[in-house]
Amino acid sequence: MPLWMPPSNLLGMMELSLAKKGIADWEQDNLDKVLNIGCGEKMIAGSTSLDLPEWDADKMDIPFDDETFTTIFAIHFLEHIERPVYILRELQRVLQVGGHLNIALPYYSAQAAYQDLDHKSFWCEETWRNTFNNPYSVKGHQGWRFRVGANFIIGLVERNMMLLTQLTKE
């Protein structure tokens, strides 16, 4: 049970405010074929899990055919990868059209982003625009089929803020 909940009328006003600003809602996932990538011990019932030691994201392709999965979860995974653009391309490859890639990462300015010495990259809400829609970059940033849906910065306190994003493959 949360320590504090806003009154229901305030929740309604918040939802109305978000809708007026054009912030996309989190879309319902199709849980037909789910990949939980870089899962560690974070298991998701009914999903296929992929992580060390059987699979090394820094050295191996994702070992599945094109468009195998309807939904992919990458929870506190991408920040540990040496080649995040390459892994994002692999995730795009194995995700079905209309499928969702659900991502949770430490927010770049949060203590959580820096307290783990294994973190190799830092992420903010503009990372997606700079990666998928950057007309000035020629370093493999073309040919993306992801649309950024929901994109939230969340946390109880600044030290544990995270970026929660849902990408949809078009």
C-alpha positions as CSV (number, residue, x, y, z in Angstrom):
1,M,0.0,0.0,0.0
2,P,1.5,3.4,-1.0
3,L,2.2,5.9,1.8
4,W,0.2,8.6,0.0
5,M,-2.4,8.5,-2.8
6,P,-3.8,11.6,-4.4
7,P,-7.6,12.1,-4.2
8,S,-9.4,10.4,-7.1
9,N,-10.5,13.8,-8.5
10,L,-6.8,14.8,-8.7
11,L,-6.0,11.6,-10.5
12,G,-8.7,12.4,-13.1
13,M,-7.3,15.9,-13.5
14,M,-3.8,14.5,-14.0
15,E,-5.0,12.1,-16.6
16,L,-6.9,14.9,-18.4
17,S,-3.8,17.1,-18.3
18,L,-1.6,14.3,-19.8
19,A,-4.1,13.6,-22.6
20,K,-4.2,17.3,-23.5
21,K,-0.4,17.4,-23.7
22,G,-0.4,14.5,-26.1
23,I,1.5,12.1,-23.9
24,A,1.0,8.6,-25.2
25,D,-0.5,6.0,-22.9
26,W,1.2,2.8,-22.2
27,E,-0.3,0.4,-24.7
28,Q,-1.6,-3.1,-23.8
29,D,1.1,-5.7,-24.5
30,N,0.3,-8.8,-26.6
31,L,1.8,-11.5,-24.2
32,D,1.6,-14.3,-26.8
33,K,5.4,-14.6,-27.2
34,V,7.4,-12.7,-24.6
35,L,11.2,-12.2,-24.4
36,N,12.7,-11.1,-21.0
37,I,16.2,-10.0,-22.1
38,G,19.1,-9.5,-19.7
39,C,16.7,-10.7,-17.0
40,G,19.2,-11.8,-14.3
41,E,16.9,-13.1,-11.6
42,K,13.9,-10.9,-12.7
43,M,11.8,-13.7,-14.1
44,I,8.5,-13.0,-15.9
45,A,6.1,-16.0,-15.9
46,G,5.5,-17.4,-19.4
47,S,8.4,-15.5,-21.0
48,T,11.6,-16.7,-22.6
49,S,14.5,-15.5,-20.6
50,L,17.9,-14.6,-22.2
51,D,21.0,-13.7,-20.2
52,L,24.4,-14.6,-19.0
53,P,26.0,-17.1,-18.9
54,E,24.3,-18.8,-21.9
55,W,24.1,-15.5,-23.8
56,D,26.4,-12.5,-23.8
57,A,24.8,-9.4,-25.3
58,D,28.2,-7.8,-25.8
59,K,29.5,-10.7,-28.0
60,M,26.5,-12.5,-29.5
61,D,23.4,-11.9,-31.7
62,I,20.0,-12.6,-30.2
63,P,19.6,-16.3,-31.0
64,F,16.0,-16.1,-32.4
65,D,14.5,-15.7,-35.9
66,D,13.2,-12.4,-37.2
67,E,9.9,-11.2,-35.7
68,T,9.7,-14.1,-33.1
69,F,8.3,-12.0,-30.2
70,T,5.2,-10.0,-29.6
71,T,6.6,-8.2,-26.5
72,I,10.1,-7.7,-25.1
73,F,11.0,-6.6,-21.6
74,A,14.5,-5.0,-21.1
75,I,14.5,-4.2,-17.4
76,H,17.7,-2.6,-16.1
77,F,19.6,-4.2,-19.0
78,L,20.6,-1.7,-21.7
79,E,22.8,0.4,-19.4
80,H,25.1,-2.7,-19.0
81,I,25.7,-3.2,-22.7
82,E,28.8,-1.9,-24.5
83,R,27.0,-1.7,-27.9
84,P,23.5,-0.5,-27.1
85,V,22.7,0.6,-30.7
86,Y,23.6,-2.9,-31.9
87,I,21.4,-4.5,-29.3
88,L,18.5,-2.2,-30.1
89,R,18.8,-3.2,-33.7
90,E,18.7,-6.9,-32.7
91,L,15.7,-6.2,-30.5
92,Q,14.0,-4.5,-33.4
93,R,14.8,-7.5,-35.6
94,V,13.3,-10.2,-33.3
95,L,10.2,-8.1,-32.4
96,Q,7.0,-8.5,-34.5
97,V,5.5,-5.5,-36.3
98,G,3.1,-3.8,-33.8
99,G,5.0,-5.4,-30.9
100,H,6.3,-3.5,-27.9
101,L,9.8,-3.2,-26.4
102,N,9.3,-2.2,-22.7
103,I,12.4,-0.6,-21.2
104,A,13.4,0.5,-17.7
105,L,16.7,2.2,-17.1
106,P,18.3,4.4,-14.5
107,Y,17.8,8.1,-15.4
108,Y,21.1,9.7,-16.4
109,S,21.1,12.2,-13.5
110,A,20.1,9.7,-10.8
111,Q,22.5,8.2,-8.3
112,A,21.3,4.8,-9.5
113,A,22.9,5.5,-12.9
114,Y,26.4,5.9,-11.3
115,Q,26.4,3.6,-8.3
116,D,27.0,0.4,-10.4
117,L,30.4,0.4,-12.0
118,D,29.1,-2.0,-14.7
119,H,26.9,0.7,-16.2
120,K,28.3,1.6,-19.6
121,S,25.8,4.1,-20.9
122,F,23.5,6.8,-19.6
123,W,19.9,7.5,-20.8
124,C,17.4,10.3,-20.7
125,E,14.0,11.0,-22.3
126,E,15.8,12.5,-25.4
127,T,17.9,9.5,-26.0
128,W,15.2,8.0,-28.2
129,R,14.8,11.0,-30.4
130,N,18.6,11.3,-30.8
131,T,18.9,7.7,-31.7
132,F,15.9,7.1,-34.0
133,N,15.4,10.6,-35.6
134,N,18.8,12.2,-35.7
135,P,19.3,13.6,-39.3
136,Y,22.8,14.7,-38.4
137,S,24.2,11.3,-37.5
138,V,25.5,8.7,-40.0
139,K,26.7,6.2,-37.4
140,G,24.0,3.5,-38.0
141,H,21.1,5.7,-36.9
142,Q,19.1,5.2,-40.0
143,G,16.5,2.5,-40.8
144,W,14.8,2.4,-37.4
145,R,11.3,1.1,-37.2
146,F,10.5,2.1,-33.6
147,R,7.9,4.6,-32.6
148,V,8.3,6.1,-29.1
149,G,5.1,5.6,-27.2
150,A,5.0,6.1,-23.5
151,N,8.2,7.8,-22.1
152,F,8.3,8.6,-18.4
153,I,10.8,9.7,-15.9
154,I,9.6,8.2,-12.6
155,G,10.9,7.7,-9.1
156,L,10.2,8.5,-5.4
157,V,13.3,10.5,-4.9
158,E,16.0,11.9,-7.2
159,R,18.5,9.2,-6.4
160,N,16.4,6.4,-7.8
161,M,14.7,8.1,-10.8
162,M,14.4,5.9,-13.8
163,L,13.3,6.1,-17.4
164,L,10.4,3.9,-18.4
165,T,9.8,3.7,-22.1
166,Q,7.6,1.7,-24.4
167,L,8.7,1.5,-28.1
168,T,6.5,0.0,-30.8
169,K,7.8,-1.6,-33.9
170,E,6.1,-0.2,-37.1
